[in-house]
Structure formats: C-alpha cells, structure tokens
Amino acid sequence: MDAKAEQRSLNECPLPPVVIVDPLTRVHECDMEIFRLNQQISDLIRQKTEALDYAVKNDIREDDACYLKENVRKFRTLDIARFREVFPVQFKIACDLERAEKTEALDHIGEKINLTLADKLVKKASLDAAQGVISVKETRSYEVVRK
C-alpha cells in the first residue's frame, strides 16, 4: 500500500485512541526506571573519570581500539600595571571608555581592562611582544576517539 492509500485508509478507519491502563502505576514505574538509569549513569561517569585519570597519569596515549586526543585551550590575561607602563595613551583611552560605560563604578577604573579592548587599542602582536603585559594560562581536556 502506498502512502496516499494508507492516508485514505486512516481517514476512513482511524486508529483507536491510545488507552493507558493504570497510568499512575506507569508513571511510578517510569520514575523508578529513570532513578535506576540515573544511578547507572552516575556510576558510568565515575568509571569514565577514573579510567581517563589513570590513562593521563600513566601517559597512556592509545590502546587497541582508541587513542587519546588532547585539546589545549589558552587564556590570555592583561597585566594592568604593565599595560599602563608600556601603553600609557591606550591605557588612558581604555579608562575613559570604561568611565563612560560604568559611571557608577568610578572607584574601580583601571583595575580591569577588557582584553578585547586592549587588542583593539594595541595590536595583538605588540601586546604579545611587550614582556610581562600579557600572561597566558592553558587548560587541558581530553577526548577518547575510536580508531
């Protein structure tokens, strides 16, 4: 039977409405199954964390079926005092912009400068070349990839 014929058949003889016998019991059974599965998920997450920590600690980068892919993220941080020393004009511009945006926070002007703004005021290459102005932190995460 093609799709149009099936649609005509359903129009002529619709399916009976779904009847759930003992719906509250079914809800309770679903809740119990969800609880059991959540416990199983928690246990699997714990096992995964232990296995990954073990692999990283023991420098295991691959096994028979998988290898460890390391993702490194770097975070740049602006050293405000050093930025002010090296780029006094840009520092003043950043302070003026911050003052205009945050008049209620005048006591804190110059304590923070948005790194994106510093990048706009001073070329990234100049910031990176100026020793001590930017510090870089990195975090590591791991992903297991099937071969």
C-alpha beads as a LAMMPS data file, in Angstrom:
LAMMPS data file: protein, C-alpha beads

147 atoms
146 bonds

1 atom types
1 bond types

-500.0 500.0 xlo xhi
-500.0 500.0 ylo yhi
-500.0 500.0 zlo zhi

Masses

1 110.0

Atoms # bond

1 1 1 0.000 0.000 0.000
2 1 1 1.402 3.408 -0.983
3 1 1 1.364 6.450 1.292
4 1 1 -1.757 8.028 -0.264
5 1 1 -3.760 4.811 0.012
6 1 1 -2.640 4.419 3.613
7 1 1 -3.722 8.007 4.364
8 1 1 -7.170 7.339 2.805
9 1 1 -7.478 4.168 4.849
10 1 1 -6.629 6.021 8.070
11 1 1 -9.170 8.724 7.210
12 1 1 -11.876 6.097 6.690
13 1 1 -10.934 3.894 9.640
14 1 1 -8.864 5.899 12.146
15 1 1 -6.775 4.120 14.728
16 1 1 -8.421 3.808 18.126
17 1 1 -7.276 6.337 20.734
18 1 1 -4.375 5.257 22.913
19 1 1 -5.551 3.874 26.230
20 1 1 -3.059 3.688 29.062
21 1 1 -4.049 1.132 31.637
22 1 1 -3.153 2.194 35.171
23 1 1 -1.418 5.439 34.134
24 1 1 -0.307 6.307 37.679
25 1 1 1.329 2.925 38.071
26 1 1 3.033 3.524 34.721
27 1 1 4.285 6.914 35.932
28 1 1 5.657 5.280 39.080
29 1 1 7.354 2.537 37.041
30 1 1 8.886 5.182 34.745
31 1 1 10.122 7.146 37.764
32 1 1 11.756 4.016 39.202
33 1 1 13.399 3.213 35.850
34 1 1 14.634 6.806 35.487
35 1 1 16.060 6.651 39.026
36 1 1 17.822 3.340 38.237
37 1 1 19.210 4.694 34.962
38 1 1 20.425 7.903 36.639
39 1 1 22.302 5.795 39.195
40 1 1 23.796 3.753 36.362
41 1 1 24.791 6.944 34.514
42 1 1 26.453 8.330 37.655
43 1 1 28.399 5.086 38.073
44 1 1 29.481 5.143 34.412
45 1 1 30.622 8.772 34.707
46 1 1 32.687 7.850 37.780
47 1 1 34.234 4.873 35.940
48 1 1 34.974 7.051 32.892
49 1 1 36.661 9.693 35.061
50 1 1 38.771 7.074 36.847
51 1 1 39.838 5.471 33.548
52 1 1 40.698 8.824 31.942
53 1 1 42.620 9.991 35.020
54 1 1 44.515 6.687 35.034
55 1 1 45.380 6.997 31.334
56 1 1 46.586 10.598 31.708
57 1 1 48.530 9.875 34.923
58 1 1 50.255 6.848 33.354
59 1 1 50.834 8.555 29.977
60 1 1 48.734 6.002 28.081
61 1 1 48.021 7.706 24.751
62 1 1 46.431 4.778 22.911
63 1 1 45.239 1.221 23.336
64 1 1 43.904 -1.452 20.982
65 1 1 40.771 0.464 19.930
66 1 1 41.219 4.116 20.888
67 1 1 43.716 6.939 21.175
68 1 1 43.779 9.999 23.415
69 1 1 43.293 13.338 21.685
70 1 1 44.484 16.257 23.810
71 1 1 42.769 19.627 23.413
72 1 1 44.645 22.653 24.771
73 1 1 42.881 25.957 25.421
74 1 1 44.883 29.073 26.205
75 1 1 43.660 32.048 28.194
76 1 1 45.254 35.477 27.874
77 1 1 45.368 37.819 30.861
78 1 1 46.242 41.511 30.750
79 1 1 48.655 42.783 33.425
80 1 1 47.101 46.181 34.074
81 1 1 50.153 47.804 35.682
82 1 1 52.442 46.673 32.876
83 1 1 49.886 47.694 30.200
84 1 1 49.787 51.182 31.770
85 1 1 53.613 51.410 31.722
86 1 1 54.060 50.233 28.159
87 1 1 50.960 51.781 26.542
88 1 1 50.069 54.918 28.552
89 1 1 47.960 56.583 25.826
90 1 1 45.937 53.434 25.127
91 1 1 45.565 52.865 28.854
92 1 1 44.032 56.345 29.195
93 1 1 41.630 55.660 26.302
94 1 1 40.554 52.382 27.871
95 1 1 39.963 54.128 31.199
96 1 1 37.889 56.873 29.549
97 1 1 35.738 54.310 27.738
98 1 1 35.230 52.330 30.917
99 1 1 34.302 55.507 32.835
100 1 1 31.676 56.404 30.218
101 1 1 30.160 52.898 30.371
102 1 1 30.305 52.465 34.148
103 1 1 29.840 55.819 35.823
104 1 1 28.524 54.082 38.937
105 1 1 31.788 52.164 39.320
106 1 1 34.269 55.078 39.173
107 1 1 36.242 53.749 42.139
108 1 1 37.327 50.745 40.089
109 1 1 38.504 52.461 36.917
110 1 1 41.708 50.931 35.644
111 1 1 41.506 47.766 37.732
112 1 1 40.148 45.860 34.761
113 1 1 40.590 46.389 31.061
114 1 1 38.741 44.150 28.661
115 1 1 41.335 42.159 26.749
116 1 1 39.337 42.601 23.542
117 1 1 39.534 46.378 24.004
118 1 1 43.285 46.179 24.632
119 1 1 43.574 44.176 21.404
120 1 1 41.682 46.947 19.560
121 1 1 43.815 49.719 21.039
122 1 1 47.143 47.943 20.639
123 1 1 47.824 45.353 18.004
124 1 1 47.892 41.823 19.394
125 1 1 51.446 41.352 18.124
126 1 1 52.584 44.448 20.062
127 1 1 50.858 43.237 23.219
128 1 1 52.377 39.783 22.888
129 1 1 55.818 41.267 22.217
130 1 1 55.712 43.558 25.274
131 1 1 57.166 41.437 28.037
132 1 1 55.011 40.991 31.125
133 1 1 51.908 42.718 29.733
134 1 1 50.016 39.535 28.831
135 1 1 50.127 36.263 30.693
136 1 1 48.839 33.073 29.126
137 1 1 47.230 30.212 31.036
138 1 1 46.123 26.987 29.467
139 1 1 43.778 24.208 30.411
140 1 1 43.768 20.660 29.122
141 1 1 40.857 18.435 28.280
142 1 1 40.895 15.000 26.749
143 1 1 38.701 13.182 24.291
144 1 1 38.797 9.476 23.557
145 1 1 38.485 8.845 19.802
146 1 1 37.820 5.489 18.194
147 1 1 40.494 4.479 15.661

Bonds

1 1 1 2
2 1 2 3
3 1 3 4
4 1 4 5
5 1 5 6
6 1 6 7
7 1 7 8
8 1 8 9
9 1 9 10
10 1 10 11
11 1 11 12
12 1 12 13
13 1 13 14
14 1 14 15
15 1 15 16
16 1 16 17
17 1 17 18
18 1 18 19
19 1 19 20
20 1 20 21
21 1 21 22
22 1 22 23
23 1 23 24
24 1 24 25
25 1 25 26
26 1 26 27
27 1 27 28
28 1 28 29
29 1 29 30
30 1 30 31
31 1 31 32
32 1 32 33
33 1 33 34
34 1 34 35
35 1 35 36
36 1 36 37
37 1 37 38
38 1 38 39
39 1 39 40
40 1 40 41
41 1 41 42
42 1 42 43
43 1 43 44
44 1 44 45
45 1 45 46
46 1 46 47
47 1 47 48
48 1 48 49
49 1 49 50
50 1 50 51
51 1 51 52
52 1 52 53
53 1 53 54
54 1 54 55
55 1 55 56
56 1 56 57
57 1 57 58
58 1 58 59
59 1 59 60
60 1 60 61
61 1 61 62
62 1 62 63
63 1 63 64
64 1 64 65
65 1 65 66
66 1 66 67
67 1 67 68
68 1 68 69
69 1 69 70
70 1 70 71
71 1 71 72
72 1 72 73
73 1 73 74
74 1 74 75
75 1 75 76
76 1 76 77
77 1 77 78
78 1 78 79
79 1 79 80
80 1 80 81
81 1 81 82
82 1 82 83
83 1 83 84
84 1 84 85
85 1 85 86
86 1 86 87
87 1 87 88
88 1 88 89
89 1 89 90
90 1 90 91
91 1 91 92
92 1 92 93
93 1 93 94
94 1 94 95
95 1 95 96
96 1 96 97
97 1 97 98
98 1 98 99
99 1 99 100
100 1 100 101
101 1 101 102
102 1 102 103
103 1 103 104
104 1 104 105
105 1 105 106
106 1 106 107
107 1 107 108
108 1 108 109
109 1 109 110
110 1 110 111
111 1 111 112
112 1 112 113
113 1 113 114
114 1 114 115
115 1 115 116
116 1 116 117
117 1 117 118
118 1 118 119
119 1 119 120
120 1 120 121
121 1 121 122
122 1 122 123
123 1 123 124
124 1 124 125
125 1 125 126
126 1 126 127
127 1 127 128
128 1 128 129
129 1 129 130
130 1 130 131
131 1 131 132
132 1 132 133
133 1 133 134
134 1 134 135
135 1 135 136
136 1 136 137
137 1 137 138
138 1 138 139
139 1 139 140
140 1 140 141
141 1 141 142
142 1 142 143
143 1 143 144
144 1 144 145
145 1 145 146
146 1 146 147
